[in-house]
């Protein structure tokens, strides 16, 4: 196990910073400190040890050092998003960048732009009919898998990457979700002693492939969170439960410890 204040791989790695409107987005374009993951077979035990880091949080805070942007980034790219009378940005709630597009959740609609900022179309419409939603609570996109999921009020809809409505989602497994390349979807929900399951991995038809339980679930059942730290990088899913000190790599049907935050 590698234990140090900062993992060596945290720094000196090229990054791009995307400035979209007033939002700064970091997109790591080379090996980040979240490295690739391995299975738990005997042959991979040594690799697991090499890829497990411990970050001493208190030591990092006590240092109180400033890190120049030039130490972690190559360049800043400003992408002005096209505006028009029909798609004027009003209230940006979240942004997701895929290989080909930029998706912006703007108040009660989802807008699609090219990687250069040109407007493409609005995905779905506000309403109560098929393919419509009352607002955008959460969304996730997988352009390689040709799927867009939108949770809006009581509607949970599925679209293709061109914005065509492909049907309602009737078997959702939680209110927070993330599309994983190339054909997986992961759902997160707050766990409890009565129901410790907190992570559900499905295929694109939302058939359950794997479930994961929180080893330290909360006592109260009425606790809820908007989201847990859950994201993908280079087709790999990473996850950290609330009130937990370990960042995991989700590999097939197992959770692999990747970073431990030491207090």
FIKOLZA-1660 file (N, C-alpha, C; in steps of 0.1 Angstrom, whole numbers, plus 5000, padded with zeros to 4 digits):
% residues 263
   i   px   py   pz ch aa at
   1 5008 4988 5000  A  X  N
   1 5000 5000 5000  A  X CA
   1 5009 5012 5000  A  X  C
   2 5005 5022 4992  A  X  N
   2 5013 5034 4991  A  X CA
   2 5006 5045 5000  A  X  C
   3 5013 5049 5011  A  X  N
   3 5007 5059 5020  A  X CA
   3 5016 5071 5021  A  X  C
   4 5009 5082 5017  A  X  N
   4 5016 5095 5017  A  X CA
   4 5006 5106 5017  A  X  C
   5 5011 5118 5020  A  X  N
   5 5002 5130 5020  A  X CA
   5 4995 5132 5007  A  X  C
   6 5002 5131 4996  A  X  N
   6 4995 5133 4983  A  X CA
   6 5001 5121 4975  A  X  C
   7 4992 5113 4969  A  X  N
   7 4997 5103 4959  A  X CA
   7 5005 5110 4948  A  X  C
   8 5015 5104 4944  A  X  N
   8 5024 5109 4934  A  X CA
   8 5016 5113 4921  A  X  C
   9 5006 5105 4918  A  X  N
   9 4999 5106 4906  A  X CA
   9 4989 5118 4906  A  X  C
  10 4987 5124 4917  A  X  N
  10 4977 5135 4918  A  X CA
  10 4982 5147 4909  A  X  C
  11 4995 5149 4909  A  X  N
  11 5001 5161 4903  A  X CA
  11 5008 5157 4890  A  X  C
  12 5012 5168 4883  A  X  N
  12 5020 5167 4871  A  X CA
  12 5013 5158 4860  A  X  C
  13 5000 5159 4859  A  X  N
  13 4993 5152 4849  A  X CA
  13 4985 5162 4841  A  X  C
  14 4986 5161 4827  A  X  N
  14 4979 5171 4819  A  X CA
  14 4964 5170 4821  A  X  C
  15 4958 5182 4822  A  X  N
  15 4944 5183 4823  A  X CA
  15 4939 5194 4814  A  X  C
  16 4927 5194 4810  A  X  N
  16 4921 5205 4803  A  X CA
  16 4910 5211 4812  A  X  C
  17 4908 5224 4812  A  X  N
  17 4898 5230 4819  A  X CA
  17 4888 5236 4809  A  X  C
  18 4875 5232 4810  A  X  N
  18 4865 5238 4801  A  X CA
  18 4857 5248 4809  A  X  C
  19 4857 5260 4803  A  X  N
  19 4849 5271 4809  A  X CA
  19 4837 5273 4801  A  X  C
  20 4826 5269 4806  A  X  N
  20 4813 5269 4798  A  X CA
  20 4804 5279 4805  A  X  C
  21 4802 5291 4799  A  X  N
  21 4794 5301 4805  A  X CA
  21 4802 5306 4817  A  X  C
  22 4796 5304 4829  A  X  N
  22 4803 5308 4842  A  X CA
  22 4807 5295 4850  A  X  C
  23 4807 5284 4843  A  X  N
  23 4810 5271 4851  A  X CA
  23 4823 5266 4846  A  X  C
  24 4832 5263 4855  A  X  N
  24 4845 5257 4852  A  X CA
  24 4844 5242 4854  A  X  C
  25 4847 5235 4844  A  X  N
  25 4847 5220 4844  A  X CA
  25 4861 5214 4841  A  X  C
  26 4865 5205 4850  A  X  N
  26 4878 5199 4849  A  X CA
  26 4876 5185 4842  A  X  C
  27 4882 5184 4830  A  X  N
  27 4882 5171 4823  A  X CA
  27 4896 5165 4822  A  X  C
  28 4899 5155 4829  A  X  N
  28 4912 5149 4829  A  X CA
  28 4914 5141 4817  A  X  C
  29 4925 5144 4809  A  X  N
  29 4927 5138 4796  A  X CA
  29 4938 5128 4797  A  X  C
  30 4945 5126 4808  A  X  N
  30 4955 5116 4808  A  X CA
  30 4953 5108 4821  A  X  C
  31 4962 5100 4826  A  X  N
  31 4960 5092 4838  A  X CA
  31 4958 5101 4850  A  X  C
  32 4947 5100 4856  A  X  N
  32 4945 5108 4868  A  X CA
  32 4949 5100 4881  A  X  C
  33 4946 5106 4892  A  X  N
  33 4949 5099 4904  A  X CA
  33 4940 5087 4907  A  X  C
  34 4928 5087 4899  A  X  N
  34 4920 5075 4900  A  X CA
  34 4924 5066 4888  A  X  C
  35 4932 5056 4891  A  X  N
  35 4938 5048 4881  A  X CA
  35 4929 5036 4877  A  X  C
  36 4934 5028 4868  A  X  N
  36 4926 5017 4864  A  X CA
  36 4925 5007 4876  A  X  C
  37 4914 4998 4875  A  X  N
  37 4911 4989 4885  A  X CA
  37 4914 4975 4881  A  X  C
  38 4914 4966 4891  A  X  N
  38 4917 4952 4888  A  X CA
  38 4908 4943 4896  A  X  C
  39 4907 4931 4892  A  X  N
  39 4899 4921 4898  A  X CA
  39 4906 4917 4911  A  X  C
  40 4899 4908 4918  A  X  N
  40 4904 4903 4931  A  X CA
  40 4910 4889 4931  A  X  C
  41 4914 4885 4919  A  X  N
  41 4920 4872 4918  A  X CA
  41 4934 4872 4924  A  X  C
  42 4939 4860 4926  A  X  N
  42 4953 4859 4933  A  X CA
  42 4963 4866 4924  A  X  C
  43 4962 4865 4911  A  X  N
  43 4972 4871 4902  A  X CA
  43 4972 4886 4903  A  X  C
  44 4961 4892 4908  A  X  N
  44 4961 4907 4907  A  X CA
  44 4962 4913 4921  A  X  C
  45 4965 4905 4931  A  X  N
  45 4966 4911 4945  A  X CA
  45 4978 4921 4946  A  X  C
  46 4989 4919 4939  A  X  N
  46 5000 4928 4940  A  X CA
  46 4996 4941 4932  A  X  C
  47 4989 4940 4921  A  X  N
  47 4985 4951 4914  A  X CA
  47 4975 4960 4922  A  X  C
  48 4966 4953 4930  A  X  N
  48 4957 4960 4938  A  X CA
  48 4965 4968 4949  A  X  C
  49 4975 4963 4954  A  X  N
  49 4983 4970 4965  A  X CA
  49 4989 4982 4959  A  X  C
  50 4994 4981 4946  A  X  N
  50 5001 4992 4940  A  X CA
  50 4991 5004 4937  A  X  C
  51 4978 5000 4935  A  X  N
  51 4968 5010 4931  A  X CA
  51 4959 5015 4942  A  X  C
  52 4964 5012 4955  A  X  N
  52 4956 5016 4966  A  X CA
  52 4964 5027 4973  A  X  C
  53 4958 5039 4975  A  X  N
  53 4964 5050 4981  A  X CA
  53 4957 5054 4994  A  X  C
  54 4965 5060 5003  A  X  N
  54 4959 5066 5015  A  X CA
  54 4963 5081 5015  A  X  C
  55 4953 5090 5017  A  X  N
  55 4955 5104 5017  A  X CA
  55 4952 5108 5032  A  X  C
  56 4962 5114 5038  A  X  N
  56 4961 5119 5052  A  X CA
  56 4955 5133 5052  A  X  C
  57 4942 5133 5054  A  X  N
  57 4934 5146 5053  A  X CA
  57 4939 5157 5062  A  X  C
  58 4941 5153 5075  A  X  N
  58 4945 5164 5084  A  X CA
  58 4958 5170 5081  A  X  C
  59 4968 5162 5076  A  X  N
  59 4981 5167 5072  A  X CA
  59 4979 5176 5060  A  X  C
  60 4971 5173 5051  A  X  N
  60 4969 5181 5039  A  X CA
  60 4963 5194 5043  A  X  C
  61 4953 5194 5052  A  X  N
  61 4947 5207 5057  A  X CA
  61 4956 5215 5064  A  X  C
  62 4964 5209 5073  A  X  N
  62 4974 5217 5081  A  X CA
  62 4984 5224 5072  A  X  C
  63 4988 5218 5061  A  X  N
  63 4998 5224 5052  A  X CA
  63 4993 5237 5046  A  X  C
  64 4980 5238 5043  A  X  N
  64 4973 5250 5038  A  X CA
  64 4981 5256 5027  A  X  C
  65 4985 5248 5017  A  X  N
  65 4993 5252 5006  A  X CA
  65 4984 5255 4994  A  X  C
  66 4987 5265 4986  A  X  N
  66 4980 5268 4974  A  X CA
  66 4987 5261 4962  A  X  C
  67 4979 5255 4954  A  X  N
  67 4984 5248 4942  A  X CA
  67 4982 5256 4930  A  X  C
  68 4992 5261 4923  A  X  N
  68 4990 5269 4911  A  X CA
  68 4982 5261 4900  A  X  C
  69 4974 5267 4893  A  X  N
  69 4966 5260 4882  A  X CA
  69 4976 5255 4872  A  X  C
  70 4987 5261 4870  A  X  N
  70 4997 5256 4860  A  X CA
  70 5003 5243 4864  A  X  C
  71 5002 5239 4877  A  X  N
  71 5008 5227 4881  A  X CA
  71 4999 5215 4878  A  X  C
  72 4987 5217 4875  A  X  N
  72 4978 5206 4872  A  X CA
  72 4970 5207 4859  A  X  C
  73 4973 5218 4851  A  X  N
  73 4966 5219 4839  A  X CA
  73 4974 5224 4827  A  X  C
  74 4971 5220 4815  A  X  N
  74 4978 5223 4803  A  X CA
  74 4973 5236 4797  A  X  C
  75 4960 5237 4797  A  X  N
  75 4954 5249 4791  A  X CA
  75 4939 5251 4795  A  X  C
  76 4934 5262 4793  A  X  N
  76 4920 5265 4796  A  X CA
  76 4913 5268 4783  A  X  C
  77 4902 5260 4781  A  X  N
  77 4894 5262 4768  A  X CA
  77 4881 5268 4772  A  X  C
  78 4878 5279 4766  A  X  N
  78 4865 5286 4768  A  X CA
  78 4855 5282 4757  A  X  C
  79 4844 5277 4760  A  X  N
  79 4834 5273 4751  A  X CA
  79 4822 5281 4752  A  X  C
  80 4819 5291 4744  A  X  N
  80 4807 5299 4745  A  X CA
  80 4795 5291 4739  A  X  C
  81 4785 5289 4747  A  X  N
  81 4773 5282 4742  A  X CA
  81 4764 5291 4734  A  X  C
  82 4760 5286 4723  A  X  N
  82 4751 5294 4714  A  X CA
  82 4738 5297 4721  A  X  C
  83 4734 5309 4720  A  X  N
  83 4721 5314 4725  A  X CA
  83 4711 5319 4715  A  X  C
  84 4699 5317 4717  A  X  N
  84 4689 5322 4708  A  X CA
  84 4676 5324 4715  A  X  C
  85 4666 5330 4709  A  X  N
  85 4653 5333 4715  A  X CA
  85 4646 5320 4721  A  X  C
  86 4648 5309 4714  A  X  N
  86 4642 5297 4718  A  X CA
  86 4650 5288 4728  A  X  C
  87 4663 5292 4729  A  X  N
  87 4671 5283 4738  A  X CA
  87 4681 5292 4746  A  X  C
  88 4676 5303 4751  A  X  N
  88 4684 5312 4759  A  X CA
  88 4686 5306 4773  A  X  C
  89 4698 5305 4777  A  X  N
  89 4701 5299 4790  A  X CA
  89 4696 5307 4801  A  X  C
  90 4689 5301 4811  A  X  N
  90 4683 5309 4822  A  X CA
  90 4688 5305 4835  A  X  C
  91 4688 5292 4838  A  X  N
  91 4693 5287 4851  A  X CA
  91 4699 5274 4850  A  X  C
  92 4712 5274 4849  A  X  N
  92 4720 5261 4847  A  X CA
  92 4720 5253 4860  A  X  C
  93 4715 5241 4860  A  X  N
  93 4716 5233 4872  A  X CA
  93 4727 5223 4871  A  X  C
  94 4729 5217 4860  A  X  N
  94 4740 5207 4858  A  X CA
  94 4745 5206 4844  A  X  C
  95 4757 5201 4842  A  X  N
  95 4762 5199 4829  A  X CA
  95 4769 5185 4828  A  X  C
  96 4767 5179 4817  A  X  N
  96 4774 5166 4814  A  X CA
  96 4780 5167 4800  A  X  C
  97 4793 5163 4800  A  X  N
  97 4801 5163 4787  A  X CA
  97 4803 5149 4783  A  X  C
  98 4800 5146 4771  A  X  N
  98 4802 5132 4765  A  X CA
  98 4813 5134 4755  A  X  C
  99 4816 5123 4747  A  X  N
  99 4826 5123 4737  A  X CA
  99 4822 5133 4726  A  X  C
 100 4809 5135 4723  A  X  N
 100 4805 5142 4712  A  X CA
 100 4797 5155 4715  A  X  C
 101 4791 5156 4727  A  X  N
 101 4782 5166 4730  A  X CA
 101 4783 5172 4744  A  X  C
 102 4777 5184 4746  A  X  N
 102 4776 5190 4759  A  X CA
 102 4761 5191 4762  A  X  C
 103 4757 5185 4773  A  X  N
 103 4743 5186 4777  A  X CA
 103 4741 5195 4789  A  X  C
 104 4731 5204 4789  A  X  N
 104 4729 5214 4799  A  X CA
 104 4715 5213 4804  A  X  C
 105 4714 5210 4818  A  X  N
 105 4701 5210 4824  A  X CA
 105 4698 5225 4828  A  X  C
 106 4689 5231 4821  A  X  N
 106 4686 5245 4823  A  X CA
 106 4672 5247 4828  A  X  C
 107 4670 5248 4841  A  X  N
 107 4657 5250 4848  A  X CA
 107 4648 5238 4845  A  X  C
 108 4639 5239 4835  A  X  N
 108 4630 5228 4833  A  X CA
 108 4631 5222 4819  A  X  C
 109 4643 5221 4814  A  X  N
 109 4646 5215 4801  A  X CA
 109 4660 5210 4800  A  X  C
 110 4662 5202 4790  A  X  N
 110 4676 5196 4788  A  X CA
 110 4680 5200 4774  A  X  C
 111 4691 5208 4773  A  X  N
 111 4696 5213 4760  A  X CA
 111 4708 5206 4756  A  X  C
 112 4709 5203 4743  A  X  N
 112 4721 5196 4737  A  X CA
 112 4729 5205 4728  A  X  C
 113 4742 5205 4730  A  X  N
 113 4751 5214 4722  A  X CA
 113 4762 5205 4717  A  X  C
 114 4769 5209 4706  A  X  N
 114 4781 5202 4701  A  X CA
 114 4792 5205 4711  A  X  C
 115 4804 5199 4709  A  X  N
 115 4815 5201 4717  A  X CA
 115 4821 5215 4715  A  X  C
 116 4817 5222 4704  A  X  N
 116 4821 5235 4701  A  X CA
 116 4811 5246 4705  A  X  C
 117 4800 5241 4711  A  X  N
 117 4790 5251 4717  A  X CA
 117 4778 5254 4708  A  X  C
 118 4778 5248 4696  A  X  N
 118 4766 5251 4687  A  X CA
 118 4754 5243 4693  A  X  C
 119 4742 5250 4693  A  X  N
 119 4730 5244 4698  A  X CA
 119 4726 5233 4688  A  X  C
 120 4721 5222 4694  A  X  N
 120 4716 5211 4685  A  X CA
 120 4701 5210 4687  A  X  C
 121 4696 5207 4699  A  X  N
 121 4682 5206 4701  A  X CA
 121 4679 5205 4716  A  X  C
 122 4666 5206 4719  A  X  N
 122 4661 5204 4732  A  X CA
 122 4656 5189 4733  A  X  C
 123 4660 5183 4744  A  X  N
 123 4656 5169 4746  A  X CA
 123 4643 5168 4753  A  X  C
 124 4633 5163 4747  A  X  N
 124 4620 5163 4754  A  X CA
 124 4614 5177 4756  A  X  C
 125 4602 5177 4762  A  X  N
 125 4595 5190 4764  A  X CA
 125 4588 5189 4778  A  X  C
 126 4585 5201 4783  A  X  N
 126 4578 5202 4795  A  X CA
 126 4563 5199 4793  A  X  C
 127 4557 5190 4801  A  X  N
 127 4543 5187 4799  A  X CA
 127 4540 5174 4807  A  X  C
 128 4529 5168 4804  A  X  N
 128 4525 5156 4810  A  X CA
 128 4522 5144 4801  A  X  C
 129 4525 5147 4788  A  X  N
 129 4522 5137 4778  A  X CA
 129 4534 5127 4776  A  X  C
 130 4533 5118 4767  A  X  N
 130 4544 5108 4764  A  X CA
 130 4557 5116 4760  A  X  C
 131 4568 5113 4766  A  X  N
 131 4581 5119 4763  A  X CA
 131 4583 5133 4769  A  X  C
 132 4573 5137 4778  A  X  N
 132 4574 5150 4784  A  X CA
 132 4577 5149 4799  A  X  C
 133 4580 5160 4805  A  X  N
 133 4584 5159 4820  A  X CA
 133 4580 5173 4826  A  X  C
 134 4578 5173 4839  A  X  N
 134 4575 5185 4846  A  X CA
 134 4587 5194 4849  A  X  C
 135 4598 5188 4848  A  X  N
 135 4611 5195 4851  A  X CA
 135 4622 5185 4850  A  X  C
 136 4634 5190 4853  A  X  N
 136 4646 5181 4852  A  X CA
 136 4652 5180 4866  A  X  C
 137 4649 5169 4873  A  X  N
 137 4655 5166 4886  A  X CA
 137 4669 5160 4885  A  X  C
 138 4671 5152 4875  A  X  N
 138 4684 5146 4872  A  X CA
 138 4684 5140 4858  A  X  C
 139 4696 5139 4852  A  X  N
 139 4697 5132 4839  A  X CA
 139 4711 5126 4838  A  X  C
 140 4712 5117 4829  A  X  N
 140 4725 5111 4826  A  X CA
 140 4725 5107 4811  A  X  C
 141 4737 5107 4805  A  X  N
 141 4738 5104 4791  A  X CA
 141 4749 5094 4788  A  X  C
 142 4747 5085 4779  A  X  N
 142 4757 5076 4774  A  X CA
 142 4756 5076 4758  A  X  C
 143 4764 5084 4752  A  X  N
 143 4763 5086 4738  A  X CA
 143 4768 5073 4730  A  X  C
 144 4777 5066 4736  A  X  N
 144 4781 5053 4730  A  X CA
 144 4770 5043 4730  A  X  C
 145 4763 5043 4741  A  X  N
 145 4751 5034 4743  A  X CA
 145 4739 5039 4737  A  X  C
 146 4739 5052 4731  A  X  N
 146 4727 5058 4725  A  X CA
 146 4716 5059 4735  A  X  C
 147 4718 5065 4746  A  X  N
 147 4707 5066 4756  A  X CA
 147 4709 5078 4764  A  X  C
 148 4697 5085 4767  A  X  N
 148 4696 5096 4776  A  X CA
 148 4685 5093 4786  A  X  C
 149 4688 5094 4799  A  X  N
 149 4678 5092 4809  A  X CA
 149 4675 5105 4816  A  X  C
 150 4662 5108 4817  A  X  N
 150 4658 5120 4824  A  X CA
 150 4647 5117 4835  A  X  C
 151 4651 5121 4847  A  X  N
 151 4641 5120 4858  A  X CA
 151 4635 5134 4860  A  X  C
 152 4622 5136 4857  A  X  N
 152 4616 5149 4859  A  X CA
 152 4603 5148 4866  A  X  C
 153 4603 5152 4879  A  X  N
 153 4591 5150 4887  A  X CA
 153 4587 5136 4888  A  X  C
 154 4575 5132 4884  A  X  N
 154 4571 5118 4885  A  X CA
 154 4574 5110 4872  A  X  C
 155 4579 5117 4862  A  X  N
 155 4582 5110 4850  A  X CA
 155 4597 5106 4849  A  X  C
 156 4599 5094 4844  A  X  N
 156 4613 5089 4842  A  X CA
 156 4613 5084 4828  A  X  C
 157 4620 5092 4819  A  X  N
 157 4619 5089 4804  A  X CA
 157 4633 5085 4799  A  X  C
 158 4632 5078 4788  A  X  N
 158 4644 5074 4780  A  X CA
 158 4643 5079 4766  A  X  C
 159 4655 5084 4761  A  X  N
 159 4656 5090 4748  A  X CA
 159 4668 5084 4741  A  X  C
 160 4669 5085 4728  A  X  N
 160 4682 5081 4721  A  X CA
 160 4690 5094 4720  A  X  C
 161 4702 5093 4715  A  X  N
 161 4711 5104 4715  A  X CA
 161 4707 5115 4706  A  X  C
 162 4697 5112 4697  A  X  N
 162 4692 5123 4688  A  X CA
 162 4680 5130 4694  A  X  C
 163 4676 5125 4706  A  X  N
 163 4665 5132 4713  A  X CA
 163 4651 5126 4711  A  X  C
 164 4651 5114 4704  A  X  N
 164 4638 5108 4701  A  X CA
 164 4634 5100 4714  A  X  C
 165 4622 5102 4718  A  X  N
 165 4616 5095 4729  A  X CA
 165 4615 5080 4726  A  X  C
 166 4621 5071 4735  A  X  N
 166 4621 5057 4732  A  X CA
 166 4612 5049 4742  A  X  C
 167 4607 5057 4752  A  X  N
 167 4598 5050 4761  A  X CA
 167 4600 5055 4776  A  X  C
 168 4590 5053 4784  A  X  N
 168 4591 5056 4798  A  X CA
 168 4599 5045 4806  A  X  C
 169 4605 5049 4817  A  X  N
 169 4612 5039 4825  A  X CA
 169 4603 5036 4836  A  X  C
 170 4600 5023 4837  A  X  N
 170 4590 5018 4847  A  X CA
 170 4597 5010 4858  A  X  C
 171 4609 5007 4857  A  X  N
 171 4616 4998 4867  A  X CA
 171 4629 5005 4872  A  X  C
 172 4628 5018 4875  A  X  N
 172 4639 5025 4880  A  X CA
 172 4642 5020 4894  A  X  C
 173 4655 5021 4898  A  X  N
 173 4659 5015 4911  A  X CA
 173 4664 5026 4921  A  X  C
 174 4662 5039 4918  A  X  N
 174 4666 5049 4927  A  X CA
 174 4666 5063 4920  A  X  C
 175 4666 5073 4928  A  X  N
 175 4665 5087 4922  A  X CA
 175 4677 5093 4917  A  X  C
 176 4689 5087 4920  A  X  N
 176 4702 5092 4915  A  X CA
 176 4708 5081 4907  A  X  C
 177 4712 5084 4895  A  X  N
 177 4718 5074 4886  A  X CA
 177 4729 5079 4877  A  X  C
 178 4736 5070 4871  A  X  N
 178 4747 5074 4862  A  X CA
 178 4749 5064 4851  A  X  C
 179 4749 5068 4839  A  X  N
 179 4752 5059 4828  A  X CA
 179 4767 5056 4827  A  X  C
 180 4770 5044 4826  A  X  N
 180 4784 5039 4825  A  X CA
 180 4787 5034 4812  A  X  C
 181 4798 5038 4806  A  X  N
 181 4801 5033 4793  A  X CA
 181 4805 5018 4794  A  X  C
 182 4802 5010 4784  A  X  N
 182 4794 5014 4772  A  X CA
 182 4779 5011 4774  A  X  C
 183 4775 5002 4783  A  X  N
 183 4761 4998 4783  A  X CA
 183 4756 4994 4797  A  X  C
 184 4760 5002 4807  A  X  N
 184 4756 5000 4821  A  X CA
 184 4750 5012 4827  A  X  C
 185 4741 5011 4836  A  X  N
 185 4735 5022 4844  A  X CA
 185 4737 5018 4859  A  X  C
 186 4741 5027 4867  A  X  N
 186 4742 5025 4881  A  X CA
 186 4732 5034 4889  A  X  C
 187 4725 5028 4898  A  X  N
 187 4715 5036 4906  A  X CA
 187 4721 5037 4920  A  X  C
 188 4719 5048 4927  A  X  N
 188 4723 5050 4941  A  X CA
 188 4711 5054 4949  A  X  C
 189 4710 5048 4961  A  X  N
 189 4699 5053 4970  A  X CA
 189 4705 5052 4984  A  X  C
 190 4700 5060 4993  A  X  N
 190 4704 5060 5007  A  X CA
 190 4701 5047 5013  A  X  C
 191 4710 5041 5021  A  X  N
 191 4708 5028 5027  A  X CA
 191 4704 5030 5042  A  X  C
 192 4699 5019 5048  A  X  N
 192 4696 5019 5062  A  X CA
 192 4698 5005 5067  A  X  C
 193 4696 5003 5080  A  X  N
 193 4698 4990 5086  A  X CA
 193 4688 4980 5080  A  X  C
 194 4675 4985 5078  A  X  N
 194 4665 4977 5073  A  X CA
 194 4668 4973 5058  A  X  C
 195 4674 4982 5051  A  X  N
 195 4676 4980 5036  A  X CA
 195 4690 4985 5033  A  X  C
 196 4701 4977 5035  A  X  N
 196 4715 4982 5034  A  X CA
 196 4719 4984 5019  A  X  C
 197 4711 4979 5010  A  X  N
 197 4715 4980 4996  A  X CA
 197 4716 4995 4992  A  X  C
 198 4727 4999 4986  A  X  N
 198 4728 5013 4982  A  X CA
 198 4733 5015 4968  A  X  C
 199 4737 5005 4961  A  X  N
 199 4742 5006 4948  A  X CA
 199 4737 4995 4939  A  X  C
 200 4731 4998 4928  A  X  N
 200 4725 4988 4919  A  X CA
 200 4730 4990 4905  A  X  C
 201 4736 4980 4900  A  X  N
 201 4742 4980 4886  A  X CA
 201 4733 4973 4877  A  X  C
 202 4728 4980 4866  A  X  N
 202 4719 4973 4856  A  X CA
 202 4724 4974 4842  A  X  C
 203 4718 4967 4833  A  X  N
 203 4721 4969 4819  A  X CA
 203 4712 4981 4814  A  X  C
 204 4712 4983 4801  A  X  N
 204 4705 4995 4795  A  X CA
 204 4690 4993 4795  A  X  C
 205 4685 4981 4797  A  X  N
 205 4671 4978 4799  A  X CA
 205 4667 4978 4814  A  X  C
 206 4677 4982 4822  A  X  N
 206 4675 4983 4837  A  X CA
 206 4673 4970 4844  A  X  C
 207 4677 4959 4837  A  X  N
 207 4677 4946 4844  A  X CA
 207 4689 4945 4854  A  X  C
 208 4687 4941 4866  A  X  N
 208 4697 4942 4876  A  X CA
 208 4708 4931 4873  A  X  C
 209 4720 4936 4874  A  X  N
 209 4732 4927 4872  A  X CA
 209 4739 4925 4885  A  X  C
 210 4740 4935 4893  A  X  N
 210 4747 4934 4906  A  X CA
 210 4741 4944 4916  A  X  C
 211 4742 4940 4928  A  X  N
 211 4738 4949 4939  A  X CA
 211 4749 4950 4950  A  X  C
 212 4750 4961 4956  A  X  N
 212 4761 4963 4966  A  X CA
 212 4754 4968 4979  A  X  C
 213 4759 4964 4990  A  X  N
 213 4754 4968 5003  A  X CA
 213 4764 4977 5010  A  X  C
 214 4758 4987 5017  A  X  N
 214 4767 4995 5025  A  X CA
 214 4770 4988 5038  A  X  C
 215 4783 4985 5041  A  X  N
 215 4787 4978 5053  A  X CA
 215 4784 4986 5066  A  X  C
 216 4782 4999 5065  A  X  N
 216 4778 5007 5076  A  X CA
 216 4766 5016 5073  A  X  C
 217 4755 5010 5072  A  X  N
 217 4743 5018 5068  A  X CA
 217 4738 5027 5080  A  X  C
 218 4731 5037 5076  A  X  N
 218 4726 5046 5086  A  X CA
 218 4715 5040 5095  A  X  C
 219 4713 5045 5107  A  X  N
 219 4703 5039 5116  A  X CA
 219 4689 5044 5112  A  X  C
 220 4688 5057 5108  A  X  N
 220 4675 5062 5104  A  X CA
 220 4672 5059 5090  A  X  C
 221 4659 5057 5087  A  X  N
 221 4655 5053 5074  A  X CA
 221 4650 5065 5066  A  X  C
 222 4648 5077 5072  A  X  N
 222 4642 5088 5065  A  X CA
 222 4653 5098 5061  A  X  C
 223 4666 5094 5062  A  X  N
 223 4677 5102 5057  A  X CA
 223 4677 5101 5042  A  X  C
 224 4680 5112 5035  A  X  N
 224 4681 5111 5020  A  X CA
 224 4691 5121 5016  A  X  C
 225 4698 5119 5004  A  X  N
 225 4708 5127 4999  A  X CA
 225 4705 5129 4984  A  X  C
 226 4709 5141 4980  A  X  N
 226 4707 5144 4966  A  X CA
 226 4715 5135 4957  A  X  C
 227 4728 5132 4961  A  X  N
 227 4736 5123 4954  A  X CA
 227 4748 5119 4962  A  X  C
 228 4754 5109 4958  A  X  N
 228 4767 5104 4964  A  X CA
 228 4778 5107 4954  A  X  C
 229 4790 5108 4959  A  X  N
 229 4801 5110 4949  A  X CA
 229 4802 5097 4940  A  X  C
 230 4797 5099 4928  A  X  N
 230 4796 5088 4919  A  X CA
 230 4798 5093 4905  A  X  C
 231 4808 5088 4898  A  X  N
 231 4812 5093 4885  A  X CA
 231 4819 5082 4877  A  X  C
 232 4821 5085 4864  A  X  N
 232 4829 5076 4855  A  X CA
 232 4840 5083 4850  A  X  C
 233 4851 5076 4847  A  X  N
 233 4863 5081 4840  A  X CA
 233 4869 5070 4831  A  X  C
 234 4870 5072 4818  A  X  N
 234 4875 5063 4809  A  X CA
 234 4868 5049 4810  A  X  C
 235 4855 5049 4810  A  X  N
 235 4847 5037 4810  A  X CA
 235 4847 5030 4824  A  X  C
 236 4853 5036 4834  A  X  N
 236 4853 5030 4847  A  X CA
 236 4845 5038 4857  A  X  C
 237 4838 5031 4866  A  X  N
 237 4829 5037 4875  A  X CA
 237 4836 5038 4889  A  X  C
 238 4835 5050 4896  A  X  N
 238 4840 5052 4909  A  X CA
 238 4829 5057 4918  A  X  C
 239 4830 5053 4931  A  X  N
 239 4819 5055 4940  A  X CA
 239 4825 5057 4955  A  X  C
 240 4819 5067 4962  A  X  N
 240 4822 5068 4976  A  X CA
 240 4809 5071 4983  A  X  C
 241 4806 5063 4993  A  X  N
 241 4794 5064 5001  A  X CA
 241 4795 5076 5010  A  X  C
 242 4784 5083 5013  A  X  N
 242 4784 5093 5023  A  X CA
 242 4788 5087 5037  A  X  C
 243 4795 5095 5045  A  X  N
 243 4800 5090 5058  A  X CA
 243 4809 5078 5057  A  X  C
 244 4816 5077 5046  A  X  N
 244 4826 5066 5045  A  X CA
 244 4839 5071 5041  A  X  C
 245 4850 5065 5045  A  X  N
 245 4863 5070 5042  A  X CA
 245 4870 5064 5031  A  X  C
 246 4863 5056 5022  A  X  N
 246 4870 5049 5012  A  X CA
 246 4863 5052 4998  A  X  C
 247 4871 5054 4988  A  X  N
 247 4867 5056 4974  A  X CA
 247 4869 5042 4968  A  X  C
 248 4858 5037 4961  A  X  N
 248 4858 5024 4955  A  X CA
 248 4858 5025 4940  A  X  C
 249 4864 5015 4934  A  X  N
 249 4863 5013 4919  A  X CA
 249 4853 5002 4918  A  X  C
 250 4842 5004 4910  A  X  N
 250 4832 4994 4908  A  X CA
 250 4836 4985 4896  A  X  C
 251 4840 4973 4898  A  X  N
 251 4845 4964 4887  A  X CA
 251 4836 4952 4886  A  X  C
 252 4828 4951 4876  A  X  N
 252 4818 4940 4874  A  X CA
 252 4809 4939 4886  A  X  C
 253 4811 4928 4894  A  X  N
 253 4803 4926 4906  A  X CA
 253 4810 4928 4919  A  X  C
 254 4821 4936 4919  A  X  N
 254 4828 4938 4932  A  X CA
 254 4832 4953 4933  A  X  C
 255 4833 4957 4946  A  X  N
 255 4838 4970 4949  A  X CA
 255 4853 4969 4953  A  X  C
 256 4862 4976 4946  A  X  N
 256 4876 4975 4949  A  X CA
 256 4881 4988 4956  A  X  C
 257 4886 4987 4968  A  X  N
 257 4891 4999 4975  A  X CA
 257 4902 5006 4967  A  X  C
 258 4901 5019 4965  A  X  N
 258 4911 5026 4956  A  X CA
 258 4918 5037 4964  A  X  C
 259 4911 5045 4971  A  X  N
 259 4917 5056 4979  A  X CA
 259 4910 5056 4993  A  X  C
 260 4919 5056 5003  A  X  N
 260 4914 5057 5017  A  X CA
 260 4917 5071 5022  A  X  C
 261 4907 5078 5028  A  X  N
 261 4909 5091 5033  A  X CA
 261 4911 5090 5048  A  X  C
 262 4924 5092 5053  A  X  N
 262 4927 5091 5067  A  X CA
 262 4925 5104 5074  A  X  C
 263 4919 5104 5086  A  X  N
 263 4917 5116 5094  A  X CA
 263 4929 5117 5104  A  X  C
% end
